[in-house]
Amino acid sequence: MSVLIFADQAEGHIKKAAFEAISYGAKLAEQLGTTAEALVLGTVSDDLTQLGKYGAVKVHQVNNESLNHVDAQVYAAVIAEAVNTTGAQVLVFSHNQTGKAVASRTAARLKAGIVAGACALPDTSNGFVVRKTVFSGKAFANVSISTNLKVISLNPNSYTIHQGTGTAELSSLSVNVPASKVKVTAVNKVSGEVPLTEAEIVVSGGRGLKGPENWGILLDLAKVLGAATACSRPVGDAHWRPHHEHVGQTGVQVAPNLYIAIGISGAIQHLAGVNRSKVIVVINKDPEAPFFKAADYGIVGDAFEVVPKLTEEIKKLKGQ
Ligand SMILES: Cc1cc2nc3c(=O)[nH]c(=O)nc-3n(C[C@H](O)[C@H](O)[C@H](O)COP(=O)(O)OP(=O)(O)OC[C@H]3O[C@@H](n4cnc5c(N)ncnc54)[C@H](O)[C@@H]3O)c2cc1C
Protein backbone atom coordinates (compact mmCIF):
# COMPACT_ATOMS: atom_id res chain seq x y z
CA MET A 1 0.00 0.00 0.00
CA SER A 2 2.07 2.93 -1.25
CA VAL A 3 1.83 6.00 -3.43
CA LEU A 4 3.40 5.16 -6.80
CA ILE A 5 4.59 8.06 -8.92
CA PHE A 6 5.24 7.64 -12.62
CA ALA A 7 8.55 9.43 -13.28
CA ASP A 8 8.58 10.57 -16.89
CA GLN A 9 11.86 10.39 -18.78
CA ALA A 10 13.06 11.61 -22.17
CA GLU A 11 16.30 10.52 -23.78
CA GLY A 12 17.52 8.93 -20.57
CA HIS A 13 16.86 11.93 -18.33
CA ILE A 14 14.10 12.28 -15.76
CA LYS A 15 11.90 15.28 -16.57
CA LYS A 16 11.41 18.21 -14.19
CA ALA A 17 7.68 17.41 -14.12
CA ALA A 18 8.58 14.11 -12.44
CA PHE A 19 10.39 15.87 -9.58
CA GLU A 20 7.23 17.86 -8.96
CA ALA A 21 5.02 14.74 -9.13
CA ILE A 22 7.34 12.87 -6.73
CA SER A 23 7.38 15.81 -4.27
CA TYR A 24 3.57 15.83 -4.42
CA GLY A 25 3.34 12.03 -4.08
CA ALA A 26 5.75 12.04 -1.12
CA LYS A 27 3.65 14.63 0.71
CA LEU A 28 0.50 12.64 -0.04
CA ALA A 29 2.18 9.44 1.21
CA GLU A 30 3.07 11.24 4.45
CA GLN A 31 -0.57 12.35 4.75
CA LEU A 32 -1.76 8.73 4.25
CA GLY A 33 0.88 7.27 6.57
CA THR A 34 2.57 5.30 3.80
CA THR A 35 5.62 5.57 1.54
CA ALA A 36 6.22 7.11 -1.87
CA GLU A 37 7.78 4.98 -4.62
CA ALA A 38 8.63 6.01 -8.16
CA LEU A 39 8.26 4.06 -11.40
CA VAL A 40 10.61 4.60 -14.35
CA LEU A 41 10.09 2.96 -17.74
CA GLY A 42 12.93 2.39 -20.18
CA THR A 43 16.69 2.78 -19.93
CA VAL A 44 18.03 5.94 -18.28
CA SER A 45 21.44 7.51 -17.77
CA ASP A 46 20.41 9.54 -14.69
CA ASP A 47 21.22 8.19 -11.23
CA LEU A 48 17.78 7.04 -10.10
CA THR A 49 18.79 6.83 -6.43
CA GLN A 50 18.71 10.65 -6.55
CA LEU A 51 14.92 10.56 -6.82
CA GLY A 52 15.15 10.00 -3.07
CA LYS A 53 15.88 13.71 -2.77
CA TYR A 54 12.29 14.41 -3.77
CA GLY A 55 10.86 11.89 -1.32
CA ALA A 56 10.79 8.53 -3.16
CA VAL A 57 12.01 5.76 -0.86
CA LYS A 58 12.17 3.24 -3.70
CA VAL A 59 12.47 3.49 -7.48
CA HIS A 60 11.08 0.62 -9.58
CA GLN A 61 12.51 0.46 -13.06
CA VAL A 62 11.31 -1.57 -16.01
CA ASN A 63 14.67 -1.57 -17.74
CA ASN A 64 13.52 -2.34 -21.27
CA GLU A 65 14.75 -0.36 -24.30
CA SER A 66 11.45 -0.73 -26.11
CA LEU A 67 9.97 1.61 -23.48
CA ASN A 68 12.30 4.49 -24.38
CA HIS A 69 9.64 5.87 -26.73
CA VAL A 70 6.20 6.59 -25.38
CA ASP A 71 3.41 4.38 -26.66
CA ALA A 72 0.38 5.19 -24.53
CA GLN A 73 -1.21 1.73 -24.86
CA VAL A 74 2.00 -0.13 -24.01
CA TYR A 75 2.78 2.26 -21.15
CA ALA A 76 -0.71 1.85 -19.70
CA ALA A 77 -0.39 -1.96 -19.78
CA VAL A 78 3.05 -1.90 -18.15
CA ILE A 79 2.09 0.66 -15.49
CA ALA A 80 -1.11 -1.25 -14.65
CA GLU A 81 0.93 -4.40 -14.09
CA ALA A 82 3.45 -2.45 -12.01
CA VAL A 83 0.62 -1.14 -9.82
CA ASN A 84 -0.64 -4.67 -9.25
CA THR A 85 2.88 -5.93 -8.50
CA THR A 86 3.78 -3.13 -6.09
CA GLY A 87 0.34 -2.99 -4.48
CA ALA A 88 0.11 0.80 -4.76
CA GLN A 89 -3.03 2.49 -3.50
CA VAL A 90 -2.55 5.84 -5.26
CA LEU A 91 -0.93 6.36 -8.66
CA VAL A 92 0.37 9.84 -9.52
CA PHE A 93 1.25 11.18 -12.99
CA SER A 94 2.23 14.60 -14.20
CA HIS A 95 -0.57 16.07 -16.34
CA ASN A 96 1.84 16.66 -19.22
CA GLN A 97 1.59 15.24 -22.73
CA THR A 98 2.61 11.72 -21.65
CA GLY A 99 0.54 11.81 -18.46
CA LYS A 100 -2.57 12.98 -20.30
CA ALA A 101 -2.31 10.06 -22.74
CA VAL A 102 -1.33 7.38 -20.23
CA ALA A 103 -3.08 8.19 -16.92
CA SER A 104 -6.64 7.77 -18.20
CA ARG A 105 -5.80 4.56 -20.08
CA THR A 106 -4.14 3.12 -16.97
CA ALA A 107 -7.09 4.12 -14.78
CA ALA A 108 -9.50 2.43 -17.23
CA ARG A 109 -7.43 -0.78 -17.19
CA LEU A 110 -7.37 -0.80 -13.39
CA LYS A 111 -11.02 0.34 -13.04
CA ALA A 112 -9.75 3.15 -10.82
CA GLY A 113 -11.25 6.59 -10.28
CA ILE A 114 -9.14 9.36 -11.77
CA VAL A 115 -8.77 13.10 -11.28
CA ALA A 116 -7.01 14.57 -14.31
CA GLY A 117 -5.43 18.01 -13.87
CA ALA A 118 -5.20 18.13 -10.05
CA CYS A 119 -3.84 21.38 -8.63
CA ALA A 120 -3.60 20.63 -4.88
CA LEU A 121 -3.01 17.81 -2.45
CA PRO A 122 -6.08 15.66 -1.80
CA ASP A 123 -8.18 16.38 1.28
CA THR A 124 -8.17 13.01 3.05
CA SER A 125 -9.95 14.17 6.23
CA ASN A 126 -13.26 12.75 5.02
CA GLY A 127 -12.84 10.49 1.99
CA PHE A 128 -10.46 11.42 -0.80
CA VAL A 129 -11.26 14.75 -2.44
CA VAL A 130 -8.98 16.25 -5.08
CA ARG A 131 -9.11 19.82 -6.34
CA LYS A 132 -8.70 20.28 -10.09
CA THR A 133 -8.95 23.15 -12.53
CA VAL A 134 -11.94 23.26 -14.89
CA PHE A 135 -13.17 25.51 -17.73
CA SER A 136 -9.62 26.16 -18.96
CA GLY A 137 -8.40 27.17 -15.52
CA LYS A 138 -11.20 29.65 -14.79
CA ALA A 139 -12.74 27.61 -11.97
CA PHE A 140 -11.99 24.77 -9.57
CA ALA A 141 -13.87 21.53 -8.93
CA ASN A 142 -13.45 19.33 -5.87
CA VAL A 143 -13.75 15.74 -7.05
CA SER A 144 -14.19 12.77 -4.72
CA ILE A 145 -12.65 9.42 -5.68
CA SER A 146 -14.36 6.42 -4.12
CA THR A 147 -12.51 3.48 -5.71
CA ASN A 148 -9.83 1.68 -3.66
CA LEU A 149 -7.13 2.52 -6.16
CA LYS A 150 -6.94 6.20 -7.03
CA VAL A 151 -5.23 7.87 -9.99
CA ILE A 152 -4.23 11.53 -10.03
CA SER A 153 -2.51 13.54 -12.76
CA LEU A 154 -0.97 16.73 -11.42
CA ASN A 155 -1.01 19.99 -13.40
CA PRO A 156 2.60 21.01 -14.14
CA ASN A 157 3.86 23.90 -12.00
CA SER A 158 1.09 23.60 -9.45
CA TYR A 159 3.14 22.02 -6.65
CA THR A 160 6.51 23.23 -5.36
CA ILE A 161 9.40 20.82 -5.77
CA HIS A 162 10.79 19.81 -2.36
CA GLN A 163 14.41 18.79 -2.47
CA GLY A 164 15.98 17.05 0.52
CA THR A 165 18.90 14.68 0.98
CA GLY A 166 17.39 11.18 0.73
CA THR A 167 18.62 8.34 -1.46
CA ALA A 168 16.15 5.91 -3.01
CA GLU A 169 16.54 2.15 -3.10
CA LEU A 170 16.50 0.70 -6.63
CA SER A 171 14.34 -2.21 -7.67
CA SER A 172 14.25 -3.85 -11.07
CA LEU A 173 10.69 -4.69 -11.99
CA SER A 174 10.01 -7.59 -14.30
CA VAL A 175 6.71 -7.05 -16.09
CA ASN A 176 5.32 -8.20 -19.40
CA VAL A 177 5.89 -5.53 -22.09
CA PRO A 178 3.29 -6.03 -24.86
CA ALA A 179 4.24 -5.49 -28.50
CA SER A 180 3.36 -2.02 -29.78
CA LYS A 181 0.57 -1.72 -32.35
CA VAL A 182 2.16 1.53 -33.57
CA LYS A 183 5.13 1.70 -35.92
CA VAL A 184 7.19 4.90 -35.68
CA THR A 185 8.50 5.61 -39.17
CA ALA A 186 10.26 8.95 -38.53
CA VAL A 187 11.13 11.23 -35.63
CA ASN A 188 11.68 14.91 -36.44
CA LYS A 189 13.30 16.62 -33.50
CA VAL A 190 13.34 20.37 -32.97
CA SER A 191 16.87 20.95 -31.73
CA GLY A 192 18.54 23.84 -29.93
CA GLU A 193 15.30 25.20 -28.45
CA VAL A 194 13.90 25.10 -24.93
CA PRO A 195 10.80 22.80 -25.12
CA LEU A 196 7.72 24.96 -24.60
CA THR A 197 5.93 22.76 -22.10
CA GLU A 198 9.06 22.32 -19.94
CA ALA A 199 10.19 25.95 -20.02
CA GLU A 200 10.54 28.04 -16.86
CA ILE A 201 10.21 31.23 -18.93
CA VAL A 202 8.16 31.74 -22.11
CA VAL A 203 8.36 34.81 -24.33
CA SER A 204 5.34 34.99 -26.60
CA GLY A 205 4.38 37.26 -29.48
CA GLY A 206 1.13 38.27 -31.13
CA ARG A 207 -0.17 40.15 -34.12
CA GLY A 208 1.12 43.37 -32.55
CA LEU A 209 4.56 42.43 -33.89
CA LYS A 210 3.16 43.08 -37.40
CA GLY A 211 5.08 40.36 -39.27
CA PRO A 212 7.62 37.51 -39.07
CA GLU A 213 10.46 39.84 -40.06
CA ASN A 214 10.10 41.59 -36.67
CA TRP A 215 10.52 38.48 -34.53
CA GLY A 216 14.21 39.21 -33.95
CA ILE A 217 13.49 41.47 -30.96
CA LEU A 218 11.48 38.69 -29.31
CA LEU A 219 14.10 36.04 -30.07
CA ASP A 220 16.83 38.28 -28.60
CA LEU A 221 14.84 38.68 -25.38
CA ALA A 222 14.14 34.93 -25.24
CA LYS A 223 17.82 34.15 -25.77
CA VAL A 224 19.05 36.41 -22.99
CA LEU A 225 16.45 34.93 -20.62
CA GLY A 226 17.01 31.30 -21.72
CA ALA A 227 13.30 31.21 -22.54
CA ALA A 228 11.16 29.20 -24.91
CA THR A 229 9.22 31.11 -27.57
CA ALA A 230 5.49 30.98 -28.18
CA CYS A 231 2.85 32.87 -30.17
CA SER A 232 -0.85 33.59 -30.44
CA ARG A 233 -2.98 31.53 -32.80
CA PRO A 234 -3.28 34.07 -35.66
CA VAL A 235 0.52 34.25 -35.72
CA GLY A 236 0.73 30.47 -36.15
CA ASP A 237 -2.14 30.46 -38.67
CA ALA A 238 -0.36 33.12 -40.77
CA HIS A 239 2.84 30.99 -40.65
CA TRP A 240 4.78 33.85 -39.04
CA ARG A 241 5.87 31.23 -36.49
CA PRO A 242 5.65 27.40 -36.52
CA HIS A 243 2.35 25.90 -35.39
CA HIS A 244 3.94 24.08 -32.43
CA GLU A 245 4.50 27.52 -30.80
CA HIS A 246 0.79 28.40 -30.78
CA VAL A 247 -0.47 28.56 -27.19
CA GLY A 248 -4.05 28.77 -25.98
CA GLN A 249 -7.27 26.84 -25.85
CA THR A 250 -6.63 25.21 -29.22
CA GLY A 251 -2.85 25.14 -28.90
CA VAL A 252 -0.26 24.18 -26.32
CA GLN A 253 -1.12 24.86 -22.67
CA VAL A 254 1.79 26.24 -20.68
CA ALA A 255 2.40 27.01 -17.00
CA PRO A 256 5.87 28.58 -16.76
CA ASN A 257 7.16 30.63 -13.84
CA LEU A 258 7.21 33.67 -16.13
CA TYR A 259 5.12 34.34 -19.27
CA ILE A 260 5.93 37.51 -21.21
CA ALA A 261 3.24 38.45 -23.73
CA ILE A 262 4.28 40.94 -26.41
CA GLY A 263 1.67 42.51 -28.68
CA ILE A 264 -1.01 40.00 -27.69
CA SER A 265 -4.50 41.33 -26.90
CA GLY A 266 -5.37 38.67 -24.30
CA ALA A 267 -8.42 37.04 -25.89
CA ILE A 268 -10.13 34.49 -23.66
CA GLN A 269 -8.96 31.62 -25.91
CA HIS A 270 -5.34 32.73 -25.53
CA LEU A 271 -5.62 33.16 -21.76
CA ALA A 272 -7.03 29.64 -21.46
CA GLY A 273 -3.62 28.25 -22.39
CA VAL A 274 -1.42 30.55 -20.31
CA ASN A 275 -3.35 31.61 -17.21
CA ARG A 276 -1.67 28.98 -15.00
CA SER A 277 1.65 30.83 -15.43
CA LYS A 278 3.03 31.98 -12.06
CA VAL A 279 3.86 35.54 -13.20
CA ILE A 280 2.47 37.20 -16.34
CA VAL A 281 4.08 40.29 -17.87
CA VAL A 282 2.20 42.07 -20.65
CA ILE A 283 3.69 44.52 -23.12
CA ASN A 284 1.03 46.23 -25.20
CA LYS A 285 0.62 49.72 -26.61
CA ASP A 286 -3.12 49.76 -25.85
CA PRO A 287 -3.76 50.46 -22.13
CA GLU A 288 -7.24 48.95 -22.56
CA ALA A 289 -5.92 45.60 -23.87
CA PRO A 290 -7.78 42.83 -21.95
CA PHE A 291 -4.49 41.04 -21.18
CA PHE A 292 -3.62 43.71 -18.58
CA LYS A 293 -6.47 42.39 -16.38
CA ALA A 294 -4.70 39.02 -16.16
CA ALA A 295 -1.21 40.51 -15.82
CA ASP A 296 0.96 40.69 -12.70
CA TYR A 297 3.06 43.39 -14.37
CA GLY A 298 2.16 45.49 -17.39
CA ILE A 299 4.13 47.81 -19.64
CA VAL A 300 2.04 50.15 -21.77
CA GLY A 301 4.23 50.95 -24.73
CA ASP A 302 5.35 50.16 -28.23
CA ALA A 303 6.93 46.69 -28.30
CA PHE A 304 9.50 47.88 -30.83
CA GLU A 305 10.82 50.39 -28.27
CA VAL A 306 10.21 48.48 -25.02
CA VAL A 307 11.50 45.00 -25.90
CA PRO A 308 15.04 45.97 -27.10
CA LYS A 309 15.44 48.18 -23.99
CA LEU A 310 14.33 45.31 -21.77
CA THR A 311 16.81 42.96 -23.47
CA GLU A 312 19.64 45.46 -23.00
CA GLU A 313 18.84 45.95 -19.30
CA ILE A 314 18.67 42.18 -18.69
CA LYS A 315 22.01 41.76 -20.50
CA LYS A 316 23.53 44.41 -18.21
CA LEU A 317 22.10 42.67 -15.13
CA LYS A 318 23.57 39.38 -16.31
CA GLY A 319 26.88 41.04 -17.13
CA GLN A 320 26.66 40.09 -20.84
C1 LIG B 1 -12.64 28.70 -31.21
C2 LIG B 1 -11.48 29.62 -31.11
C3 LIG B 1 -10.29 29.14 -30.58
C4 LIG B 1 -9.18 30.00 -30.46
N1 LIG B 1 -8.02 29.52 -29.92
C5 LIG B 1 -6.98 30.36 -29.73
C6 LIG B 1 -5.78 29.92 -29.11
O1 LIG B 1 -5.63 28.75 -28.75
N2 LIG B 1 -4.77 30.81 -28.95
C7 LIG B 1 -4.87 32.12 -29.34
O2 LIG B 1 -3.90 32.89 -29.16
N3 LIG B 1 -6.01 32.55 -29.94
C8 LIG B 1 -7.04 31.71 -30.16
N4 LIG B 1 -8.15 32.17 -30.78
C9 LIG B 1 -8.13 33.52 -31.36
C10 LIG B 1 -8.39 34.61 -30.30
O3 LIG B 1 -9.79 34.79 -30.17
C11 LIG B 1 -7.75 35.94 -30.76
O4 LIG B 1 -8.26 36.29 -32.02
C12 LIG B 1 -6.24 35.87 -30.83
O5 LIG B 1 -5.71 35.39 -29.62
C13 LIG B 1 -5.70 37.29 -31.07
O6 LIG B 1 -4.34 37.21 -31.32
P1 LIG B 1 -3.40 38.47 -31.02
O7 LIG B 1 -3.61 38.92 -29.62
O8 LIG B 1 -2.03 38.09 -31.46
O9 LIG B 1 -3.92 39.55 -32.07
P2 LIG B 1 -4.81 40.83 -31.88
O10 LIG B 1 -6.10 40.53 -31.22
O11 LIG B 1 -4.86 41.47 -33.20
O12 LIG B 1 -4.01 41.74 -30.84
C14 LIG B 1 -2.81 42.37 -31.17
C15 LIG B 1 -2.43 43.21 -29.94
O13 LIG B 1 -1.19 43.83 -30.20
C16 LIG B 1 -1.22 45.14 -29.69
N5 LIG B 1 -0.24 45.92 -30.44
C17 LIG B 1 -0.29 46.37 -31.73
N6 LIG B 1 0.84 47.00 -32.08
C18 LIG B 1 1.63 46.96 -30.98
C19 LIG B 1 2.94 47.45 -30.72
N7 LIG B 1 3.66 48.09 -31.64
N8 LIG B 1 3.44 47.25 -29.48
C20 LIG B 1 2.76 46.60 -28.51
N9 LIG B 1 1.51 46.13 -28.71
C21 LIG B 1 0.97 46.28 -29.94
C22 LIG B 1 -2.64 45.62 -29.89
O14 LIG B 1 -2.96 46.66 -29.00
C23 LIG B 1 -3.42 44.34 -29.62
O15 LIG B 1 -3.80 44.25 -28.26
C24 LIG B 1 -9.26 31.35 -30.90
C25 LIG B 1 -10.48 31.80 -31.41
C26 LIG B 1 -11.57 30.96 -31.51
C27 LIG B 1 -12.84 31.50 -32.06
The ligand as an SDF file (V2000), in Angstrom:
LIG
                    3D

 53 58  0  0  0  0  0  0  0  0999 V2000
  -12.6420   28.6960  -31.2150 C   0  0  0  0  0  0  0  0  0  0  0  0
  -11.4760   29.6230  -31.1070 C   0  0  0  0  0  0  0  0  0  0  0  0
  -10.2910   29.1440  -30.5800 C   0  0  0  0  0  0  0  0  0  0  0  0
   -9.1780   29.9980  -30.4630 C   0  0  0  0  0  0  0  0  0  0  0  0
   -8.0180   29.5160  -29.9180 N   0  0  0  0  0  0  0  0  0  0  0  0
   -6.9810   30.3580  -29.7320 C   0  0  0  0  0  0  0  0  0  0  0  0
   -5.7760   29.9240  -29.1080 C   0  0  0  0  0  0  0  0  0  0  0  0
   -5.6310   28.7530  -28.7500 O   0  0  0  0  0  0  0  0  0  0  0  0
   -4.7700   30.8060  -28.9450 N   0  0  0  0  0  0  0  0  0  0  0  0
   -4.8730   32.1200  -29.3390 C   0  0  0  0  0  0  0  0  0  0  0  0
   -3.9050   32.8900  -29.1620 O   0  0  0  0  0  0  0  0  0  0  0  0
   -6.0060   32.5550  -29.9440 N   0  0  0  0  0  0  0  0  0  0  0  0
   -7.0400   31.7130  -30.1610 C   0  0  0  0  0  0  0  0  0  0  0  0
   -8.1530   32.1660  -30.7770 N   0  0  0  0  0  0  0  0  0  0  0  0
   -8.1350   33.5250  -31.3580 C   0  0  0  0  0  0  0  0  0  0  0  0
   -8.3900   34.6060  -30.3040 C   0  0  0  0  0  0  0  0  0  0  0  0
   -9.7870   34.7900  -30.1740 O   0  0  0  0  0  0  0  0  0  0  0  0
   -7.7530   35.9360  -30.7590 C   0  0  0  0  0  0  0  0  0  0  0  0
   -8.2560   36.2870  -32.0240 O   0  0  0  0  0  0  0  0  0  0  0  0
   -6.2410   35.8740  -30.8290 C   0  0  0  0  0  0  0  0  0  0  0  0
   -5.7140   35.3850  -29.6220 O   0  0  0  0  0  0  0  0  0  0  0  0
   -5.7020   37.2890  -31.0710 C   0  0  0  0  0  0  0  0  0  0  0  0
   -4.3380   37.2110  -31.3220 O   0  0  0  0  0  0  0  0  0  0  0  0
   -3.3990   38.4680  -31.0170 P   0  0  0  0  0  0  0  0  0  0  0  0
   -3.6130   38.9230  -29.6230 O   0  0  0  0  0  0  0  0  0  0  0  0
   -2.0330   38.0920  -31.4600 O   0  0  0  0  0  0  0  0  0  0  0  0
   -3.9220   39.5490  -32.0670 O   0  0  0  0  0  0  0  0  0  0  0  0
   -4.8150   40.8330  -31.8810 P   0  0  0  0  0  0  0  0  0  0  0  0
   -6.1040   40.5250  -31.2240 O   0  0  0  0  0  0  0  0  0  0  0  0
   -4.8600   41.4710  -33.2020 O   0  0  0  0  0  0  0  0  0  0  0  0
   -4.0050   41.7360  -30.8420 O   0  0  0  0  0  0  0  0  0  0  0  0
   -2.8070   42.3700  -31.1680 C   0  0  0  0  0  0  0  0  0  0  0  0
   -2.4280   43.2140  -29.9420 C   0  0  0  0  0  0  0  0  0  0  0  0
   -1.1920   43.8280  -30.1990 O   0  0  0  0  0  0  0  0  0  0  0  0
   -1.2180   45.1440  -29.6860 C   0  0  0  0  0  0  0  0  0  0  0  0
   -0.2440   45.9210  -30.4420 N   0  0  0  0  0  0  0  0  0  0  0  0
   -0.2950   46.3720  -31.7310 C   0  0  0  0  0  0  0  0  0  0  0  0
    0.8370   47.0000  -32.0760 N   0  0  0  0  0  0  0  0  0  0  0  0
    1.6270   46.9590  -30.9840 C   0  0  0  0  0  0  0  0  0  0  0  0
    2.9420   47.4470  -30.7150 C   0  0  0  0  0  0  0  0  0  0  0  0
    3.6650   48.0890  -31.6450 N   0  0  0  0  0  0  0  0  0  0  0  0
    3.4430   47.2470  -29.4780 N   0  0  0  0  0  0  0  0  0  0  0  0
    2.7560   46.6030  -28.5070 C   0  0  0  0  0  0  0  0  0  0  0  0
    1.5080   46.1250  -28.7070 N   0  0  0  0  0  0  0  0  0  0  0  0
    0.9670   46.2770  -29.9400 C   0  0  0  0  0  0  0  0  0  0  0  0
   -2.6400   45.6230  -29.8950 C   0  0  0  0  0  0  0  0  0  0  0  0
   -2.9590   46.6610  -28.9960 O   0  0  0  0  0  0  0  0  0  0  0  0
   -3.4210   44.3390  -29.6230 C   0  0  0  0  0  0  0  0  0  0  0  0
   -3.7950   44.2460  -28.2620 O   0  0  0  0  0  0  0  0  0  0  0  0
   -9.2650   31.3470  -30.8970 C   0  0  0  0  0  0  0  0  0  0  0  0
  -10.4800   31.8020  -31.4090 C   0  0  0  0  0  0  0  0  0  0  0  0
  -11.5670   30.9590  -31.5130 C   0  0  0  0  0  0  0  0  0  0  0  0
  -12.8390   31.5000  -32.0630 C   0  0  0  0  0  0  0  0  0  0  0  0
  1  2  1  0
  2  3  1  0
  2 52  2  0
  3  4  2  0
  4  5  1  0
  4 50  1  0
  5  6  2  0
  6  7  1  0
  6 13  1  0
  7  8  2  0
  7  9  1  0
  9 10  1  0
 10 11  2  0
 10 12  1  0
 12 13  2  0
 13 14  1  0
 14 15  1  0
 14 50  1  0
 15 16  1  0
 16 17  1  0
 16 18  1  0
 18 19  1  0
 18 20  1  0
 20 21  1  0
 20 22  1  0
 22 23  1  0
 23 24  1  0
 24 25  2  0
 24 26  1  0
 24 27  1  0
 27 28  1  0
 28 29  2  0
 28 30  1  0
 28 31  1  0
 31 32  1  0
 32 33  1  0
 33 34  1  0
 33 48  1  0
 34 35  1  0
 35 36  1  0
 35 46  1  0
 36 37  1  0
 36 45  1  0
 37 38  2  0
 38 39  1  0
 39 40  1  0
 39 45  2  0
 40 41  1  0
 40 42  2  0
 42 43  1  0
 43 44  2  0
 44 45  1  0
 46 47  1  0
 46 48  1  0
 48 49  1  0
 50 51  2  0
 51 52  1  0
 52 53  1  0
M  END
$$$$
